[in-house]
Amino acid sequence: MADEAHCAGSQPGGQRREASGRNSNVFCFANFSPTILRHEEVGGGSTQQDHSLRSHLVELLDGAQAHATFDQVMADFPARFRGQIPPGLPHSAWMLLEHLRIAQWDILEFSRNPKYEPPKWPDDYWPKTQAPPTEAAWQNSVHSFRDDLDAMKKLVNDPKTDLLAKIPWGDGQTLLREVLLVADHNSHHLGQLIDVRRLLGIWK
């Protein structure tokens, strides 16, 4: 089953509980240093290389290459099981869904908003209840996750976006790093959601 320790020591944006800054190495991509050259440093074929990199990143965000996608994991999730915590696991599907939504939104906002203010860890990264308060709350969370994932993919696909430029309001992060962080964090918790479904007997 998925290991909750993956998120236990840091915020999804890379910030450790006990320290300031977004340079935690808890996430496996947090200190990733690619050897990819910027556009102006590449000779012939740079446009093709740039397009290939962006395409690979979008595929990584979609998640279909190595694990189930968000839509596959969330499809036909019975309402009566959304707030149940299976024996031996720490979270319900609602808790994991909301955590996924909030964390992804946080990373997206950090990536695009000069006035970004980090939520309080860990309180602001998890829902207050074990079960969704309403059907609308569940649906809104699902739709918001999809919308924010699409927004991150649009950032990646925008040729004006320098994937390797340091984010001015950060402390060394690049958009490439944040994209990898989103994909890493999402895949971890989607695995946990599959564990929840299996133990509840609602996974194919």
N, C-alpha and C positions, 0 to 999 in steps of 0.2 A: 504494500500500500504506500501511497505517497507520504513523504516525510515532512511533517509540519515544521521541522527545524529550518527548512529552506527559508521561511519568512520570519522565524522567531526572533532573530537578532537585528533586523533592519527594517526600515521603511521601504516600500516598493520603489521609491525614488532613489534608494541607495543610502539613506541616512540611518546610521546606527542609533539605537535607543539612547545610549549613554553618551553620544558625542554629536557635535554639530557637523554640518557639511554633508555632501551627497557622494562621498568617495568610498563607501563601504565595499569590501570585497566579499560580502556574504553571498551576493548573487554571482553566479559563475561568469557573467559577462561584465561585471562592474568595472574591472580594471583591464578590459580587453583593449589591446593596442594593435590595430590592424596595420599591415604594411601596404596599404592601398594609397596610391599617389593622388594628389589633387588634380583637377582638370588641367591646370596650367603646367603641371609637372610631367604630364604624359604626352608622348609624341603621337604618331598616327594611331588611329583607332580608339582614341580616348572617349568619343561619343558612344561607341559600341560597348566599351567597358563600363561606362557610367550607367547605361541602360541596363546592362546585365546585372550590375550590383543592385540597382533599385528593384528590378524584377525579382531577384532572389530574396530581398528583404520583404517584399510584399507577400511572397509565397510563405516565408517564415511566419509572418504575422497571421496569415490565414490558417496555418497549422495543419493543413491537410497532408503535408509531406511525410510527417513522422508520427502523428497522433491524430486522434479524433478532433474535429473542428468544434468550435463553440456551439454552432447550430446543431450538430449531431449530438452533442452531449446534452443539450437542453431540450431537444425535441420531445414532445408528448410527455412532459414531466407531470405526473398526476398531482393535482392540487393537494391531496390529503397527505402526501409524503414530503412536501416542500419544507416543512418545519421540523421534521423528525431527525434526530441525531442517532445514527445506528450505533449499536453496542461496540465499544472499543474505539470509536472515532470522536474527535472533539467538536465537529461542526455539522450543522444541517446544510442542506442544499441552499437555502435562503442566505445563510451566513456567508457561504462561499461565493455565491453569485454576487451579493452586494460588495464583498471584499474585492472581487475581480473588477467590478464596475468602478468602485471608488479608486482603487490603485491605478487602474488604466487611465482614468480621468486625471488623476494627479500627475502621472508621468507626461500625459499629453499637454496639460496646462503648463508644466515646467518647460516643455519643449517649445511652446509657442507664445507664452504670455510674459512679457517683461515685468509685469506687476505680480508675478506668481508669489503666493504665500503658502508655505507648506502646511497641511493639516497637522493636527496633534497626533503623534504616534503614542500608543496604538489606538486610542479611543476613537479617533475620527475615521479610521480605516475599516471598521467593522460595524455592522448594524446593531441597533440597540435591542433587537428582539430575535428570538430563535426562529420564528415563523414570519412570513410576510403578513403585514396587517390587513392587506386587501389583495384581491386579484389584480387590481390596477397597479399596485406597488410592484408586484412580480413582473407584470408586463412592461412597466416603465423601466425597470432595471434591465431587463433583457434588451429592450430597444435602445436604451442609452449606451449599453455596452457596445452594441453593433455600430451605433452612430459614431462613438469615439474611436472605435477601431478603424472605421472608414476614414475618419479625419486624420488619423495617424498615417494611413496608407496614402492619403492625398499629399501630406507633407513629404513623404518619401518620394512620391512620383513627380513632384514639382521640380522641374529642371533648375529652377532658381534656388532651390534649397541645397546648400553646401553641407553634405552629410558629415564632413570632417571638421567643419569650423566649430570652434568652441562657442557654446551658448553664452552670450555676453553676461547674463545675470546669474550664471552658474559659477562653479569653481573648477572648471576644467572639462566638464562633460560636453559631448558632441551629440548631435541628433542620432548618429549611428549608434552610439552607446545606449541612448534611450530606447531606440527601436529594439535593439537586442534585449534590453531589460524587459520591455513589454512582452516580447515573445517568450522569454524565459519564465517570467512570472505567470503569465497566462497558462502556459503548458503545465506548470507545476500544479496549479489549482484545478485545472480541468481534469487532471489525473485524479485529484482528490474527489471531485464530483462524480467521476466514474466509480470510484470506490464506494461512495455513498449509495449510488444507484445499485451497484451489485449487491451490497449488503441488505438493501431494502427489497431486493428481488425485482427491480424494474429496469435492468440493463440487459440488452439482447446478448 
